[in-house]
Every structure is written in structure tokens, then in C-alpha cells.
Amino acid sequence: MTDDSAILASLQSRDANAFAAIYDRYASLVYGLAKRILRDDAQAEDVTQSIFVGLWAKPDSFRGGNFGAWIARVARNASIDVVRSAAVRMRVPEFPAQLASPVALDEVVLDQLESEAVAGALKALPDEQRVPIEIAYFQGLSYREVADRLGEPLGTVKSRIRAGLRRISASMSGARSS
Amino acid sequence: MTTPHDEAMLELASLHGLGLVPNEECASIDEHMKHCDECRAAFAESAALGAGLAWSAAETPPVGLRARVMRAVAPARSVAPATNLERARPSRSWWIPAGVLAAAAVVLAILTHGFRFTNQTTVALHSPAGRVTAIRAWPAKCTLRPCTASANVVALSTGTMQLRAVGLQQLPPGKIYQAWIIPPTTKKPLPEPTFKPDRLGNGEVEFPGTFVRGMLVAVTVEPAGGSKAPTSAPLLVAALN
């Protein structure tokens, strides 16, 4: 179970063992996501290292909220940054603050989500919803770029992604209540 | 005045939560969400789903990565060991072997005082204040013969890189040393700052960005003021592998 307030406290205390525990819990998420986006083991390692070392150097970057969602966004952005910079150089990972404030995440939601269930729900979507979500999230494209890539109208792509997300969410709610 | 709420805004808030909205469109959505519970909820729901998608791609990283990170952020002996599962995985061959952490102190002294460089390709150093100073270092090769200069490129945890050279010759008036980054993809040298060695031939230059595997860092002699493209052969080249 994630204890985000404990994570926040241990980051601020600069306790190396607590930091190691954070690494052990979230490194697979960061590395796996980076590898999925970058399709390169070595670059995924570099991104992962940059994020965790940067987090240690700037413990105030995480200001509360859902740590898993926050670091997933950091990892995705950093990986996209590498892809889009054509590997010229990797900038210091950006640590978004807006996930914690002013928009607070529903921490309960993520804790209840099982990654396999999300993956299963995604897989169960019709292709017209699944494909834009997958290429947007795992290839780091904006919805506009997805529309260009698929040759579909912008409004259609937005609606399909939104519908797909709602369907996954409904699937997760159903799984939780059953 | 914020953008009025409608179905399109709700759609955008949902996409924004997943990180699919271009940066230039985010500000207006963020502003709108400050006053719209429905869009804020849609954003939060998508963000949580995004984390779920990320977890679906989760994969155990190589054990060497944990060691590299933990050595960079903390004194080696104070950190809890990795799990058995991690220890069972093979480490990368270029990683610093276990038991040579004492070398880090030597390398730190070398980096601090700039007298000579080690062949150690990977270091993890800690400053006296407890902050990370260097994550990794790569030795540069001297390409000219004879050449008495040597250098290291050091990646710092602050997101910058440093090139530290020793044994540089004093240059005639109108000439200056310049660093170059050569990305592995384009192979096109990108100009970095110029620098002059001190009286002992020690030179140092720092530039933003962290390393990308396969990148080259080079030093050439250029006209004072620097060049946009190299005008001479590199005398020092470090391959960041």
C-alpha cells in the first residue's frame, strides 16, 4: 500500500534507507515505462537514474498527492524529452508540481488500481479506442499528434480517447465492486 | 475569466490528466480546473489511469542501476542492500566492481585538485556537504601525437557536465580552447563554451545537460570567441559509453 505522506516525509528527511525503499518500490515503474517509450535498455537506465538522483537532489519536487501518478508523469515526460530531443542531450528531468497542487489527485483511485487489470481493460477496448490511447501514452504523442498519425479528425480522436478512458475506469470500478 | 465549462473542456481535462495535451494548451485548462469540480475529477481520474498504464509497463531494472543510484545519493555503507532477486541479476560489465569504493575518494581528490585522471569509467562521488557532485566520469583520449594533455568528462547530479583537462598547452593570442558535444544520432558537433587553461595547464568547462550514451565530448582549438563549427581537429575526445 502506498503511503504518500510517508514518502514525502522520508524524501524531506533525506534518509538514505528510506530513499532506497522508494527506489525499490518505484524503480520498476520508472524503468519499465521509460523502456517502453524509448525502446532502449541503456537509455531507460539513464532516464531512471536521472530521475531518482534528481529526486534526491531536489526532495521538494514532490509536494504531496499521489506519488505513483506523479513519478509516472515525470518518467513519461523525461522519456519523451529524450525521444524528442533526438538524443542530442537529456535535460534534467522536470518535476511537475501541478499534479499535487492545485489539482489534487484522488489517492484512493490509484491504490485500488491493479496494473494488470488496467492493462487488461486497455486490451479489451475496441481498436479505435485502444490504439490512440496506446500510441499517445507509450509513444509520447499529444492528442493532436495522434490525430495526425492516424489521419483522423481531431474531434474524433479526442472523443475516442476520452471514451476509452471512461471505459477503462468503468471496468476498474466494476472489478472493485465485484 | 476562465474558459466556460462544456463537454469539450471536460474532454480536454481528461486528456490532460493522461499527459496528452500540448503544453501551450495546458494553462487554460489548469485555470479552468481551479473552478470546476467536474473537470478536476476527470483530470484526476485520467491521471490515476495513467499511473495504472505506467505500472502495466513496469519492469525490474538491472541491479547495477540500483547500486549506481544509491552510490550517487548516499554513502555506500549506509544503504540497505538490494533484494535477493536483484542480486541474482547480472550486473553490467562496465559498472564499477564491488569493493573499489575506496577509489571514489581518490577520484574525488583527483577531480577536486585536477592533477591527474583515473581510467575508472564510472564513479559515484559525494561532496563533503552530503550532496551528490558526480555520478559518472569518462576519460578522454588524446588524439594528437605527441600530446601531453588528458581530461575527464564528469556527469553531475545537478544536471550539468564538466570537462576537466590537465596538461593543456598555452595558446597563442587569438586562439582558445572550445568544447563540443557530438550527439550519437546526428554526429554533428554542437558548440559548447570556450575556456582557457590556467598557468599550470588545467582547464575546466561546464555545460548543461546530462549524458546520453554514445555521445562524444571533444575539445578543439578555435579562434578567440569560439566557433559554430570546429575549425581544427579535436585534441581530446571522450566517448560517453
Interface residues (C-beta under 8 A of the other chain):
Chain A: R14 A16 N17 F19 A20 A21 Y23 D24 A27 S28 L29 Y31 G32 L33 K35 R36 D41 A42 Q43 A44 E45 D46 T48 Q49 S50 F52 V53 G54 W56 A57 N66 G68 A69 A72 R73 A75 R76 N77 V82 A86 A87 V88 R89 M90 R91 V92 Q98 L99 P102 V103 A104 L105 D106 V109 L110 L113 E114 S115 E116 A117 V118 A119 L122 I133 A136 Y137 F138 L141 S142 Y143 R144 V146 K158 S159 I161 R162 L165 R166 I168 S169 M172
Chain B: A8 L10 E11 L12 S14 L15 L18 G19 L20 V21 P22 D30 M33 K34 R40 A41 F43 A44 E45 S46 A47 A48 L49 G50 A51 G52 L53 A54 W55 S56 A57 A58 E59 T60 P61 P62 L65 R66 R68 V69 M70 A72 V73 A74 P75 S78 V79 A80 A82 T83 G130 R131 V132 I135 S157 T158 G159 I181 P183 P184 T185 T186 L190 P208 G209 T210 F211 V212 R213 G214 M215
